[in-house]
Amino acid sequence: MKIDHQIQVVLIDDDPHLRQALSQTLDLAGLKILPLAEAQGLAAQIERDWPGVVVSDIRMPGMDGLELLKELHDQDPELPVLLITGHGDVPLAVQAMRAGAYDFLEKPFASDALLDSVRRALAWRRLVLDNRSLRLALSDRQQLSARLVGHSPQMLRLREQIGALAATRADVLILGETGAGKEVVARALHDLSSRRNGPFVAINAGALAESVVESELFGHEPGAFTGAQKRRIGKFEFANGGTLFLDEIESMSLDVQVKLLRLLQERVVERLGGNQQIPLDIRIIAATKEDLRQAADQGRFRADLYYRLNVAPLRIPPLRERGEDALILFQHFADEASARHGLPPHTLQPAQRGLLLRHTWPGNVRELQNAAERFALGLELALDNNPPEHLDASIAGHPGTSLSEQVEHFEKSLIAAELARSHGSLRSLAEALGIPRKTLHDKLRKHGLSFDSVGSAASDELE
């Protein structure tokens, strides 16, 4: 049983009369207090970020105040502990201060002295927790940026949403295409939450045979079915105190969906063949690559489960919508692979960068990571549905050609290549290049590119 965060002062003294008098003093000052007669077991009831202070007598039977101080500070060295000493125990009080006590009060002491010390300790505790929260938030942002690489507006928004949802208890539905990084997002939600020290259990519902899915998720008792010789703990129960990530939720049968809905609503699980309801403290993160609303309309997914899951949806943008994130990610994965294989890093050439930017990435980040691995190994950069190709790179590296000239030439070649692919739609051309149409118009004039090859419809559209 943890001490409620509304409690501001835990007061420990084995003398019932003094304990009652001090409790009245603190209560009249408007403070929420918890009076205790002994210190044994207190440390286990105080969470690391509990916002209160502890006031304790030093000389008590069982665990004394100094032992309590050590036990509390082993858990959180910044928790304020105020110690009460008897007359003549000043050397003991000095020892306590050296051990990290926030303050000590020598009996007899005035009520105002106690209140002043407690209020200063509470103010210091608030400052400690505020700084701790700021450091954690900064660390979380850095961790998210390292995990979810990219500077596109879509990724910035996704990281903001993850940061906001991670601190809550809400279940989450992740929407994303195959290879977009749904499990990476789920792990980030777990690791940035208060459940980070609990288990993270990932299961792919689409990879489970229909005959074992219920036993795998909910567990079973001996004799529940043929071959069930001993008890099995299911994934939901195993994830108790942490997070369960359920991928490809759209592949679950309607019968299993009913049980999942009940679990989400009641937070209890029953093993197959059993009658005991086991309470769960668990966060469910579901993921799908399908439109569950459409699946519900078609009768393939329960509408009530869809609405229950869709409270906190997170959409992962496909890589084709993220512009130059593809280049950033590719270099990131290539550098990681080079280091892993003990090889010198490779730098993308302009023609290769153009190839990556034009590719539609049907396999998303997973496909890109595989391509980056091959690139790091020195293999030819060949992408699915895109044979190895080179824009006019004859100028690259030519003696006497400046970097700015190479960049200008590459930009012109890239726009010209995309112009030929655009089938007369400059809207599509602007989207493919990831730039506004006004900017595209300026660049076409700058490079002297003609509209003739795409027809008058394109000219009219641009205007």
N, C-alpha and C positions, 0 to 999 in steps of 0.2 A: 504494500500500500504506500503510494507516494504522497508526500505532503503537498497539499493544494497550493497553487501559486498565489492564491489570495492571502495566505498566511504570511505575515511580514516578520514576525518574531517568534522563534521557538525558545521558550524559557524552561530551563532545567534546574530544579533544586529539590533536594530530598526533604527539606523542611517545609511541611505543608502550610504553616502560618506565613513564612516569608514568601513562599510561592504564591499564596493567595494575595498578599499585600502588593507584591510586584506586578502580579497580573492585573489587579485593579488600577494601579498607576498607569500601566501601558494601555489598558482598555479605555480609561477615561481620556487618554490623549488621542483616541481615535485609531489606534493601531490594532490590526487583526493578530491575535496571539494564539499560540498552542502551548499550554503549560504541561510539563512532563515531570514525573518524579524520579526518572532515571535516564541515563544516557545510552544504555545498551541498545543497539540496533538502530539508533537514529540515523547514522550515516547512510544506511541502505535505503532509507525513506526519502532522502534529499537528492533530487536531480542536480546535475552539474550546473544548470542555468537557473536554479531556483532563485527568485529575486529577493529573498529575505536575509535575516541575520540570526545568529544563535547567541543567546545569553545563557551562560552556565556557571554554576558554582564549581569551584575546584575540588574541594574535599567532599566526596560522596562515596557511599559504599558501591561495590561493583566497579564499573568504569568511572574513573574520576575525570575532571575537566581537562587535564593535560592529555590523557589518553584519547578523549573525544576530539580534542583539537587536532591531534596527529591523524586520527582516522578521517576527519572531515577534510583536512588539507591534503591528504593523499588522493582524495577524490577531486577536490577543487581548491588549489592553494589561494585563490582570491576570494574565498567565502569569509566574510567578517565574523569572527568569534570573539565575544566579549566575556571575560572571565571575572567572577566575583571571588574575592579572597577574604579570609578572616583577618582579624587584627594580629599583627606580628608575622604575617605571611608575605611580607614584601619581597624577600629573596625569591620566594616561589613565583611571585608575580613577575619579577624580572626575568626569571627562567621562561615563563609563559610568553612574554613579549619577544624574547629571542627566538622562541619556537614559532612565532608568527601570529600571536593573538593581536586582534585589532586594538583592544583597550582592556584595562582592568579597573575594577572598582573595589575599594577596600571598605569592608563593613566597619561601622555603619556609614551609609552614604545617603545623601539627600535624593528625593525623587527627581528633582530637576537635573541632577548629575546623571542619573540613569537615562532620562529622556534625551538629554543633550547627546550623550554617547550613542544611543540607539539611532537617533535621527541622522547624525553624521555618518554612521556606519551604513544606513540605508541609502543615503545620497551617494556615498562612495560605491556601494554595490550597483546602483543604477548606472553610474558612469562606467564601471567595469563591464557590465553587460552590454551597454550601448557600444563601447569600443569593440567588444567581442563580436557583436552582431555586424558591425561595419567591416571588420576584418574577414568575417565569414562571407559576407556578401561580395566583397572584392575577390576573395578566393573562388567563390562559386562562379562569378563572371569569367574569371581567368580559366577555370576548369571547363566551363561551357564553351568558351572560344576555342580551347584546345581540342575539344571533342567534336564540336559542330563547326567545322572550319568554313569560313566564307564571309564576304562583306556585302552580299546582295541585300536589298531591303527585306526580301522574304526571310532570309536567315536571321537577320537582326530581329525581326518580329518574332520568329520562332523561339529564339533564345530568351526574349523578354517574356513570352508566354510560359516557357518552361520554368523560368525563375519565379514567376508569380504562382504557378500551380504547385511547384515542388513543396512549398511551405504549407500547403493545405492538406486536408485528409481526403480530398475529392478523388473518386475514381476517374480515370482518364481513358478516352478513346482516341487512338492514334490512327490517322488516315494517311495512307501513302502507297505509292506504287512499289512493286517488287524491287528490292535493292536500294530503296531510298534512305534506309537507316532507321527503321522503326525500333529495333532493339537498342540501338545507340541512344535514341531519345528516351526510351523506357528506363534504361540504366541511369541516365542523367537525372531523370525525375526521382529515382530512388536515392541516388548518392547525394543529392542536394536536399533531401528531406530529413525529417527527424527520425526516419526509419533506417538511416544509412548503416547503422550497426546491426540491423536485422537481416534476415536472409533475402536474397533476390533470386526468385525461382522463375526460370523462363521455360515455357512449353509451347510447342507448335501443334495446335489442334489439328492442322491438316496432315501432320505426319503420324497421327495416332490411328491405329486400326479401330473400326467401330466397336469391335468386341471388347476392347480394353480401355476405351476412353473414360468411361465412368469410374472404373477401378483406379485408373491413373490419376484422375482429378480428385475424386472424393474418398478413395481408399475403400477397404473392405474388411469384414470380420471373417474369421475361420468358418468355412462351410457356406459362405454367401452364394457360391456357385461351384460347379465342378472344378476341382483343381485348386480351390482356395483353401489351403491347408493351414495358413497362419495369417494373423492380422497384417494388413498393409496400411501404412499411413499415406494418404493421398497428397497431391501437390498443394492443394489449398491449405490443408492442416500443416504441412511441412513449412509453408511460407508464413505461418503465424508470427506476428510481430514484425513482419517485413512486407515485401511486395511480391505479387505474382503477376508475371507478364504472360498474357495469353494471346499468342499470335495466330493469324488466320482464323479468327473467331467465326467468320462466315461459313466455315466448313463444318461447324458443330451441328449435330442432328437437332431437330426440334425438341426431342425428349430431354436431351442434355441442356438445351437452352432454358427449359422450364426450371431445372434444378439450379442452374446458374443464376437465374432471376431471383429465386428464393434466397440463395446465398447472399446476393447483393443487397437484398432488402432486409434480411434478418440477421446477417452476419453470424450464422451458425452452419455447421456441416454435419451430415449424418453419413457414416460409412455404410457401404452396401452391406445388407444383412444385419445391420445394427439399429438400435432404437435410441441410442444416446445422442443428444444434440450437443455438439462441441462448439463453444463460443470461439469466434475468431476475431483477432485484431489484425486486420489485413487490408492492404490497398490493392485493388485490381486495376491493372493497366491492360486494356484490350487493344488489339490492332487488327486492321483489315486493309486489303487492297481493293475491296469492292465498295460500291455504293449501297450501304445497308438499308437506306430508305427504299431504294428501288427493289432490293431483295425482299424487304418486308411487304411491299406492294404486290410482289409476285408470289408471296406465300412461302418463300424459302428461308425467311428469318422472322422471328417473332417481333411484332411491332412494339409490344410492351418492353421487351428487352432492349430494342433499339433506342426507345425514348429514355430508358433508365441509363443506358451507357452514354447517350449523346449530350449529357449535361456539360461535360468539359472536353470538347473535341480539340485535337491538335492536328493540323494538316501539315505534312512535310512536303514542301514543294519539290516536284521532279527536277532533276538536274538541268533539263533543257530550258527551264524557266529562270535559271539562276545566273545567266550571263557569264561573266569572267570568273565566277566561283569555280568553274570547271578547271581553269588554269591554276588557280590557287590550290585547289584540292589535288590536282594531278602532281604538281611539284612537291606538295606535302607528302603524298604517299610515295612518290619516287625517291625522295630524300630518305624517308624511313626505310624503304626497301634497300637502298644503297648501303645504309648504315648496318642493316641486319645482315647483309651478305658480304660486308667488308669490302665494298667496291667504291671507287670515287664517284661523287655525284655527277649527274649529267644535267645540262641546261637545255631547255627547249629552244629550238631554232624557230625563226619567224614562221616558216611554212608549217611546221609542226603545231605551233600555237593556233594558226588558222584552221588546221584540220580539227583540232580539239574543239574550237569554238563553233564550227559548223556541224559537228556531229550531234545527233539527236539523243544519244545515250538512252536507248530503250531499257538497258539494265541498270540505269542510274549510277549511284555511287559505287555499288559493287562492281559494275562493269568497268568504271573508271579506275578503281583500285587495281583490278587485274591488269589493265592496260599499263598503268604506272609501274607495276611490278615487272612486266616484260621490258618496258623502257629502261628501267634501272639495270636490268640484266644485259643491256646492250642489244636487245632484239629490235627488229624493225617495228615502227609504230603503225600497226595495222588494226583498224577498228571494225567491229561488226557492222555490216551494211555500208562500210566506207573502205574501199580498197586503198592501199598506200598511194598517196598522191602528193604532189608538190605544186604549190603555186609558183609563179615565175620567180624563182629565187636566185636567178643567175647573177643578180646584182649583189646578193649578200656575200660579204667577205671579199668583194672585188677590190683590188688595190686602188686607193685614191677615193673610195666611196665613204662618205662620212656616215655616222650612225643615223643622223636625222634624215639623210637621203635614203638610207635603207628602210627606215621606218615609213617614210612617205611612199616609197615604192611598194612596200608590203601592204600598206593601207589601200592603195589604189588597186593592187592585184586582188585583195580580199573583197573589196566592194564590187569590182568587175565580175569576179567569179559568182558572187551572190546575186548580182544583177541578172546574170545569165540563167540562174536557177529560179528567179522570182516569178517567171511566167506572166510578166506584165503587171504584177501587183507590188507597188512600192510600199504599201502598208506591210506586206509580208517581208519585204526586204528590210525595212526599218526594224521589224520585230526580230528578224534573224540576226541582225547586227547588234541589237540591243541599244539602239540610239533613237532619239526623237526624229520625226520626219523633217522638221526644220533643220536639224543638224545634218541629216542625210542630204537634204537639198543643197546645203552649203558645200558639203564634201564632194558631191557629184560635179558641181560647178568648178570647184577648186582643182579637181583632177581631170576636167575636160571630158567626163564620161557622157555619152550620148544616150538619149531615150529611144533612139530609132529601133534598137534591137528589141525593146519591150512594147513598142506601139503607143498610140496616142492615148489609150485608156490609162496607161501608167502616168503619162504627162498630166492628164486631167486630174487624176487622183492626187498627185503630188501638189498640184496647185490648190 
